[in-house]
Amino acid sequence: MKKGYWVVRAKLIDTEEYSKYINLATEIIKKYGGQFIVRGGHQKEFENFGFDRTVVVEFESYDDAVKCYKSSDYQSALDHVKDSAVRYVSIVEGI
């Protein structure tokens, strides 16, 4: 079975509010077997720019990654994102 990945690029607007999301999302992601591969940290952008944060989360399967994102508890955690960050989120299947 191929693994699934969340790839998230974020521009933070309100770090205090976004930290509430991070605290909630961390536990939800763990509940679905997700492991953080990249979580913020030093980055250098090329070609286009404007993101403060990059996160990559690995799941045992693509389906697990989608289930986690669509779960009601994760969707509730996203309430803390709508006014605190602009994000691009992709869920991709590994090779």
Secondary structure, 3 states (H helix, E strand, C coil): CCCEEEEEEEEECCHHHHHHHHHHHHHHHHHCCCEEEEECCCCCCCCCCCCCEEEEEEECCHHHHHHHHHCHHHHHHHHHCCCCEEEEEEEEECC
